[in-house]
Amino acid sequence: EIVMTQSPATLSVSPGERATLSCRASQSVGSNLAWYQQKPGQAPRLLFYGASIRATGIPARFSGSGSGTEFTLTISSLQSEDFAVYYCQQYNIWPPYTFGQGTKLEIK
Amino acid sequence: QLQLQESGPGLVKPSGTLSLTCTVSGGSISSSGSYWGWIRQPPGKGLEWIGSIYYNGNTYYNPSLKSRVTISVDTSKNQFSLKETSVTAADTAVYYCASGVIGSFDYWGQGTLVTVSS
């Protein structure tokens, strides 16, 4: 099973600033990585697939990068609606599909 | 726009069977290349993939749950279902149904909380 590790567990950033979230895989997943955003009481929302391909309707201030074992989600200028929990998920070697434990992005 | 909606009992007794159904609208569950899955999230914790069923009927399960889980599809009703046997308190979670095409989960239901308690 591929283990996905996200860092940091919690990230405190001020609105308007840049946020950088990391996801590491225990072995290479190529570019078969997705990012999700989850707000309290809501289902996760797909942000990226293929590590860097923005899903429909995702604002350009969000960007995804990386391949192999190291991935990054960047939010260039944080808006109030961006404060949420973010998960990465690999779909290169499965079953099982595996998720990271999440990074909580909170207002500083 | 594809929409998914979970339904089923919100309370299951320990050692019982959890049964949930996901109703799909806005698209066909038989669409070529599509897959349909269940993901759960214990209160305050992260996401765990339970299993998926593909448009061709093939099923795949998380090895950690494989012995207790069955996913099936009813194409006539455009629904797919989850059965999880021998449940314990550790199975208490919000259960989501979701779908995708290439490995990510593009569309999600709103989720349903299932509590295992006597």
HADDOCK unambig.tbl for C-alpha pairs under 7 A between the chains (distance, minus, plus):
assign (segid A and resid 34 and name CA) (segid B and resid 104 and name CA) 5.98 0.50 0.50
assign (segid A and resid 42 and name CA) (segid B and resid 110 and name CA) 6.55 0.50 0.50
assign (segid A and resid 43 and name CA) (segid B and resid 108 and name CA) 6.51 0.50 0.50
assign (segid A and resid 43 and name CA) (segid B and resid 109 and name CA) 6.92 0.50 0.50
assign (segid A and resid 43 and name CA) (segid B and resid 110 and name CA) 5.47 0.50 0.50
assign (segid A and resid 43 and name CA) (segid B and resid 111 and name CA) 6.50 0.50 0.50
assign (segid A and resid 46 and name CA) (segid B and resid 105 and name CA) 6.81 0.50 0.50
assign (segid A and resid 46 and name CA) (segid B and resid 106 and name CA) 5.71 0.50 0.50
assign (segid A and resid 49 and name CA) (segid B and resid 104 and name CA) 6.35 0.50 0.50
assign (segid A and resid 91 and name CA) (segid B and resid 103 and name CA) 5.29 0.50 0.50
assign (segid A and resid 91 and name CA) (segid B and resid 104 and name CA) 6.84 0.50 0.50
assign (segid A and resid 95 and name CA) (segid B and resid 60 and name CA) 6.63 0.50 0.50
assign (segid A and resid 95 and name CA) (segid B and resid 61 and name CA) 6.55 0.50 0.50
assign (segid A and resid 95 and name CA) (segid B and resid 62 and name CA) 5.98 0.50 0.50
assign (segid A and resid 96 and name CA) (segid B and resid 61 and name CA) 6.94 0.50 0.50
assign (segid A and resid 96 and name CA) (segid B and resid 62 and name CA) 4.98 0.50 0.50
assign (segid A and resid 96 and name CA) (segid B and resid 63 and name CA) 6.99 0.50 0.50
assign (segid A and resid 97 and name CA) (segid B and resid 49 and name CA) 6.21 0.50 0.50
assign (segid A and resid 98 and name CA) (segid B and resid 49 and name CA) 6.76 0.50 0.50
assign (segid A and resid 99 and name CA) (segid B and resid 47 and name CA) 6.32 0.50 0.50
assign (segid A and resid 99 and name CA) (segid B and resid 48 and name CA) 6.87 0.50 0.50
assign (segid A and resid 101 and name CA) (segid B and resid 46 and name CA) 5.40 0.50 0.50
assign (segid A and resid 102 and name CA) (segid B and resid 46 and name CA) 6.58 0.50 0.50
